[in-house]
Amino acid sequence: MSIAELSRTVAFRLTLFYSLFFTVCVIVLLGLVYRQTATEMTRRVDQILTLENSRLIGVSRLYLPDEIDKSIQRDQRHIYFYGLFARDGNRLAGNVAWRPQGVRMDGDIREITLLETNAQPQPLPARVLATRLDSGDVLLIGHDVQQLIEFGEIMRKAFFWGGSLTILFGVMFGLALSFRPLRRVEQIRQVCELIMHGNIRQRLPVSRHRDELDMLSTIVNRMLDEIERLMSEIKSVGDSIAHDLRTPLTRLRAVLYRMQQQLGDVPAQQAMADQVIAEVDSLLLRFRALLRISEIESQQRHAGFKLVGLREILEQAVSFFEPLAEDKSIRLSMIAEPVDPIHGDGELLFEAIVNLLDNAIKFTPVGGRVEVRLTRGAAGATIDIVDSGTGIRESERAAVLNRFYRGGNDVQTPGYGLGLSIVMAIIRLHDFRFELGNANPGTRATVYCRQSNL
């Protein structure tokens, strides 16, 4: 279960979305708090400067330097700046080293940088109010705003870390919350794979949470119940017809055979009787094939599963068809790599291989070739049966697996269109995979066998 799969889940995306939304809300809230706090602190500083300026303006020019010195002494926190400067810019009193350049004496409060008159003067941010007195001197009053700047830095760090941690925890919780639904989706996918392989009795898992997935699984399970019921009814009708007609057809054949024996040496009637018996035999073979498919698809043969060797099964099948291949001058060969035994029914697997070889030889012209290959792959053993026959059109490769369907190239070849249906029933029973491909020329029939866990 990769991070990419988790990130595509609805739970992860919703959690991430709400985390981002909550982060934006927190940042906006903190921003409003900072703005309101900073505005209020600035307003109070400006109010203090205005009041202090009004107090000092009312002091006589003779006592103003002493009053400024007293104000500096009372400022134990060293957050106030005072400066009294003559017309030429010389400092008359205060703790400001020199009059800042560019400060207007218009009564407006501005934020600038000041230098104190100490041993190591350092520039300090301050809000200042400069006023020109009647005597022509300049009175400058300031207030340190370093705390306000530090408060802004603290708020910016809070924005960054608060937003980052909120998003981080949101992603972590999103991943954690995505594990359970994604695990359930994986279980549903596995069950759906089994259903697609023909195990219609499987049902989607339903938990105790009764959430959306459970609601969907319940609906799908009810639908599968109805599909299984309808398929069972249709299958039972077909099986009943095949089973009920087989007995009268067998009796009919017996009667026809006795009539044939009683006809004596009458060539025309003998030929007619032979043709009728052949048609009855054809019907009986079709019914036997249908009942055989029904027996396999009922999946009652799992009791006979055991470890079997694919190489031995293929060797028996090839040996069985060697005389037929020689009669048609077809080169029948086999290449087999060593593979591990698989868990399955050896008789059914032999029947499937026989059907595939029968089709390969049937549709391969005289002088052609049929090759059987057994290879070992990462997912298990692979069986390839490759012929040099007429091939199957790509548009018909899925249809030929259906019952009674015969491709456009098979019209002149005897058969009932049930061989590959039997093969597919056996493949589904073993939970294998089957593909038909192009061999250029001819057809490639491939069976992908899963390795046994036993």
N, C-alpha and C positions, 0 to 999 in steps of 0.2 A: 504494500500500500504506500505509494509515493506521495510526496508533498504536493506534486502537481494534481494528483487525483483528489487529495483533500481540499485543495484550494478551489476546485470546481464545484464543491458541494454547496447546497443552498444554506446549510447551517453556518458554514465558514463565511460565506459572502454576507449573510445577514449580520453575523457578529462583527465582521470587519466594518460593515456599513454603519452600524450603530456605534461602534467604537470611534470611527471618524466623526460621526455626527456629535457624539458626546464630547469629543476633544474640541471640536469647533465651538460648541456651546460653552465649555469651560474656559477656552481662550477668550471668547467674547465677554464672558462674565468677569474674568480677571482683568481684561482690558478696560471694561467699564469701571470696575473698582479702582484700578490704577488711575484712570483719567479723573474720576471724581476726587480721589484722595489727593492727587497731584494738584488739581485745580484748587482744592480747598486749602492745601498747605501754601500754595503760591499766593492765594488771596490773603491769608493771614499774614504772611511775610510782608506783602505790599501794604497791608493795613498798619502793621507795626512801623514800617518805614515812613508812611505818611504822618502818623501820629508823632513819631520822633522828630521828623523834619519840622512839623508845626511847633513843637516844644522848643527846639533850638533856634528857630527863626525869631521867636519872641525874646530871646536872651540878648542883652546888650552886647555891642561889638567889643567892649572892654572885657567883659566876663565870659565871652563865648569860648576862648581857648581853655579856660579853667573848667568850664562845664563839660567840654568835650573830654578832657582828661578824666574827670570824675565818671563820666559815662563809660569810658574804657575800663576804669578800675572796677566798676560795678559788674562788668561783663565777665563773669568767671568762666563761662563756657567758651569765650573767644569766638563768638559767632557774629559779632557786629563790627562794622568798619566805619570809621569816622575820619573825615579829612576836611581841613580848612585851608584853602589855598588863596594866595594873593592874586592880583590881576596878572602879574607876570608868571604865575604858575608855581611860585615857591610855596613850600608847605609851611603853614603857620602853626598847625596843631593836628593831632590825630594819629592813627596807626596805619595810614595808607602812605606808602613810600612817595608816590608822586601822582599828580592828577592824570587820570587816564585820557588818552587822546581820543577825540571823536565823541566824547560824552556831551550830549546836548543839555543845556540848562532850560528845558521847557516844561519841567514838572512831571515828565513821564518816567516810569520805572522801567529799567532795562536790565538784561542779564549780560554781564561782562566778566572779565577776569581781572582780579586785583592782586597787588603785591603788598604783603605786610612789611612793616618796619622792624624786622628782627634780624638776628645774626645771619640766618640763611633764608632770605625771602623766597617764598614759593608762590607760584600763581594759584589763586583759589577762585573758584566760580562763585559769583555773588550777584544778587539783584541790588541795583544801586539807584538812588534818587539824587540828582544834582540840582542845586538851586543857586542862582546868583543873588547875593544879598544887596541891599541898598548901598552898602559901602563899596560895592564892586567886587568883593571877595566871593569865592565859590565854596559853598557848603556841600559836601558829599557824604551821604549816609548809605551804607550797604549792609546786607545780611547774607551770611554764608548759606549757600544752597547745596553744599556737598551731600548732605543727608538726603535731599530730594533726588539727586542724581544716583546715589547709592540705592535708594528705594526703587528707582527705575530699573537699575541693573538687577536687583533681586527679583522684580516682577518679570523681567525678560527671561531670567533663568527659570523662574517658575513656569512661564509659558513653554519654554523648550522642554524641560524635564517632565512637566505634567503632561504635555501633549505626547511626547515620545513614549513615556511609560504607559499612558492610556492606550496608545496604538499597539505597543508591544504586548501588553496584557490582553488586548482585544484579539490580536493574532493568535496568541497562545490559547486563549479560551476557544477561539474559533476552530483551531486545529483539534483541540480536545473534544469539543462538541461534535466535530465532523466524524470522529472515529466510529461512533456507534451507528449512525445512519449509513455511512459508507460500508461498514461491515455487513449491515443488513441488506444493503443493495447488492453486495457481492454474493451473499447467500441466495438472494432472489435470482441473480444472474445464473448461478450454478444450477438452481432448480429449473430455470427456463431452458438451459442447455440440455438437461435431461429430457424435458418435455419435447424439445425440438428434435431430439434423437429418437422419439417414438414412445417414451415412457409417460403416457398420458395420465397415469395414476399419481404422478407426483403433484404436490400442492405447495404453493408459496408459504413460507413461514410467517406466522402471526404471533407477535409478542403480546405482553400484558399491558403495554403502554397505551394501546388504542389510539395511536397517532395517525398521521396521514398515510404513512406507508402501510399500516395495518388496515386502514379502510380500503386502500387500493388492493392489497393482497386478498382481503375478504371478497371483494367484488370479482377479482380475477379467479379466485378459487371457485366461486359459485358458477362463473362462466365455464370453467374447466369441468365442473361436475355435469353441467348441461351438455357440453360437447362430448364428454365421455359417454353419457347416457345415449345421446343420439348416434354416436359412432357404434356403440355396442348394439343398439337396435338394428342399424343398417348392417353391421357385420353378422349379427345373428340371423338376419333374413337371408343374406348371401350364403352363409354356412348351411342354413337349413335347406335352402334350395339345392345347393351342391350335394348335401348329404342325402336328401330325399330323392333326388333324381338319379343318384348313382345306382341305387338298388334296382329301379325299373329298367335303367339302361343296361345294367348287367344281365338282368333277365332277358331283355330284348336281344342282347348279343347272343345269349345261350340259345334262344329260339331260332335266331338267324343262322347260327352255326349248325343246328340240327337240320334246318331246312336246306342248308348248303350240302350237308352230307346226303340228304335224300334226293337231291336233284340229279345225281348221277353225272353222266357225261354229256351235259348240255352246255356248250361253251358260252352262249349268250346269257343264259340264266346264272351260270357260275360267275361270270364277270360282274353281273349286276349284284349278286349276293356278296362278292368280295368287296365291291365298292361300298355297299351299305354297311358291312361289318367294319370296314376301315373308318367310315364316318362315325360309327358308334364308338370305336376305339379312340378316335380323336376327342369326342366329347368326354369320354371317361378319363382320358389323360388330363384334360382341362380341369375337370372337377377334382381330380386327385391333386393337381397343382394348387388349386384354390384352397382346398382343405389343408394342404401342406403349409401354405402361407399362413392360414389361420392358426394352425398349431404352433408355428414358430412365433407369430406375433402375440400369442397369448402369454408368452414368456414363462411358460411352465417348465422350460428345459434348464433352468439355472441349477437344478439339483444335480445335473450331470456335468457341471463344470469342474475342471481339474487342470493341472498343469500339463500342457501339451506342447510338442515340438512342431514348429511350423515347417521346418525342413523336411521332416518325415511325411507330413501331410502333402506337401508339394511334390515330393518324389513319388508318392503313391498316385497322385492325380496325373502326373506326367506319364508314368508307366501305363496308366489306364488308357490314355489317349494316343500312345505311340502307334498302335496298329492303324487307327483311323488316320493319323497324320501321314503314315507311310502310304496308305491307299491314295491319298490326294497329293503325294509327292511334296508334302509340306515339311520343312525343316523345323522340328520341335526341339528346343534346347532349354537348359536350365542353368542359372548361375545363382549360387546361394552363399551368402556370408554367414558366419556363425552368429546366431542371435540367441537371446535368453528365452526360455520357455514362457508361454503366456497362459493366462487363466481363461479357459474357454471349453467349449464342447467340440471335441475333435471330429465327430461325425458330421455335425452341422458345418464346420469350417471346410471339411472335405467336400461336402455338397456344394458350398458356395464356390470353391475353386473349380470344381467340375463344371458347374454352370458357366463360369467365366471362360474356361478353356473350350467348352463346347461352342460357345458363341464365337470365340476367336478362330477356331478351326472352321466353323460353318461359314463364316464370312470372309475367309482368306482364300484367294484363288489358287488353283493348282500351281505348284512350284514356288509358293510363298514361304513365309517363315512366321513362326510363333515363338516368342522368347519369354520365359518365366524367370523373374529376378526376385531375389530375397536380399534386402539390404538392411543395415542397422543404422538407425538415426538417433538423434538426441532424445526424441519423444517416444521411441519404440521402433519395432520392426515395421518394414514397408514391403508390401508385395506388389510387383508390377507384372502385368501380363500384356505384352506388346505384340501386335500382329501387323501384317502388311496388307490387310484387306482393304475393303472399300471405305472404311471409316464411318464415323457418325457426324452429321452436320452439327455445328455448334449450337444452332437453334433448337436441336432435338435432344441434346444430351441430358437435359433434366426430364423431358417427357418420356424417354425410353425406359425410365425407372418406374413408370406407372404401369398398372396392370393392363394387359391386352393391347398396349400401345406398340406399334411396329413402325419403325422409321421408313422414310421413303426408299431407302436402299434395301429394305428387308422384304419387300412385297413378294418377290419371286422366290424367297427362301422359306422352306417349311418351318413352322413354329407357331406358337400361340401367344407370344408376347408376355410370358409369365416368368421366364428364366431370371431376368434381372430383378423382378419383384421378389422372388425367393431369396436372391442374393442380398437385397436391401433389408429384408426381414431378418436375415442372419446377422448382417452388419449391425443393425440397430440393437439386436439382442445382446451382442457383445460390446456395445458402446464403442464401436470402431467408426472410422470415417472412410467414405468411398468417393472416388472421383473418376470421371471419364475425360480423357484428353486426346489430343491429336498426336499421332506418332509420325506423321509426314513420311510415307503414307501410312494409313491404317489407324488403329485405335489403341490407346493406352488406358488400361483399367488398373487403378491403383487402390489398394486397401491399406489404410494406415492403422496399425495395431498398437494399442497401448500396452506398455510393459506391465507385467503382473506385480502387485505389491506383496504377494505371498512369498 
